[in-house]
Amino acid sequence: MTVQQNLLEIDDLTVRLPEGRAARPILDGVSLSVAAGEMVGLVGESGSGKSVACRSVLGLLPERARTDGEVRVAGRDVLTLSRDGLKELRTRQVSMIFQDPRASVNPMRRVGDFLTEGMRAAGVPAAAATDRAEELLDAVGIRDPRGALRRHPHQFSGGMLQRVVIAAALASRPSLLVADEPTTALDVTTQAEVIAILTRLQAERGTGMLFVTHDLELASAICDRVYVMYAGRIVETQAATDLFDRPRHPYTAGLLACTPRVEPDAAPPRPIPGRPVSLAESPSGCAFAARCAHAQERCSVEKPVLRQYDGQGLAACLRADEGILL
Ligand SMILES: Nc1ncnc2c1ncn2[C@@H]1O[C@H](COP(=O)(O)OP(=O)(O)OP(=O)(O)O)[C@@H](O)[C@H]1O
């Protein structure tokens, strides 16, 4: 029997960054996977470690970072790849889309150069690279792609520039896309357009995607599965619809309850009390305990591990099997 290998497997990843003589913990035992063609969400508040987890996939952690665990893309451990191996990974297998498109492009260079440089470096002749760049711009809904190739980034709106960045990320036909809050810097209508483009292209091309957002509702709407992070740890993972209908971790339930709803009979949004903590600040036990309405004494002592309940997903909560959220 052939065992289906995941495209991306992060296995028990721990990241620490040296700070003076000590090392500040950033991620603790993070495990997640993305299968070929699967759209997977990674959700959490600011500072929970989403970007660090994403960066680990492309081997983009700070050089001084100390890591344990493995990050495998198509079976190869990114954390042990040579410089050439990393270059090959980034030019052939994995592309990343960042939050702010203006930070991803060189303002002095034309969009055509930005889109074709990777292809040219891979040996594609100039004319063929230009034709492909035009096709890519057309695929992300940019009108007059040939004219767009001659323009500079400042001649594009934020939304249009993010489309250009998506086109560039797809140029190498990657099997995995990592999108780190790709619409956070855009206005609401533009966000919707960019999400629609990303999900369409992901489905058409069968690209695996790790989609990072702080918006749990958005992740539940567009992803197959979702991981929820809190203070450097994964606290819950489920199929997207199950997570939305039946969260198992009080933090996930809190994120859903604080989202404003437009339905007339909807409950008003309830904010999660307190503020998010980083892994470094989190005491022993469950990092969410101080903000959790269901916490008991043992929650601030015992560290919960991810466990399965009712055959549905995994949650790291000592009380998840008591039906506290029903
Ligand atoms: N290069 C770095 N040097 C020092 N600390 C860092 C570095 N990068 C991240 N951190 C710290 O790691 C923690 C996780 O940061 P990260 O950017 O991954 O969070 P995030 O969930 O992506 O937040 P946001 O949604 O605001 O981007 C934070 O406490 C942050 O301050």
The ligand as a Gaussian input file, in Angstrom:
#p B3LYP/6-31G(d) Opt

LIG

0 1
 N       13.066000      38.317000      14.031000
 C       12.526000      38.293000      15.263000
 N       13.264000      38.655000      16.338000
 C       12.737000      38.621000      17.612000
 N       11.489000      38.235000      17.883000
 C       10.697000      37.888000      16.854000
 C       11.167000      37.887000      15.497000
 N       10.155000      37.485000      14.688000
 C        9.100000      37.234000      15.531000
 N        9.433000      37.476000      16.809000
 C        8.547000      37.298000      17.979000
 O        7.918000      36.024000      17.831000
 C        6.577000      36.079000      18.271000
 C        5.667000      35.588000      17.177000
 O        5.698000      36.534000      16.105000
 P        4.950000      36.335000      14.719000
 O        5.314000      37.504000      13.844000
 O        5.207000      34.975000      14.193000
 O        3.414000      36.447000      15.173000
 P        2.132000      36.516000      14.241000
 O        1.140000      35.583000      14.819000
 O        2.497000      36.301000      12.818000
 O        1.661000      38.031000      14.466000
 P        1.101000      39.084000      13.387000
 O       -0.301000      38.636000      13.088000
 O        1.143000      40.386000      14.144000
 O        2.011000      39.060000      12.204000
 C        6.303000      37.518000      18.707000
 O        6.433000      37.575000      20.116000
 C        7.399000      38.295000      18.016000
 O        7.730000      39.440000      18.765000

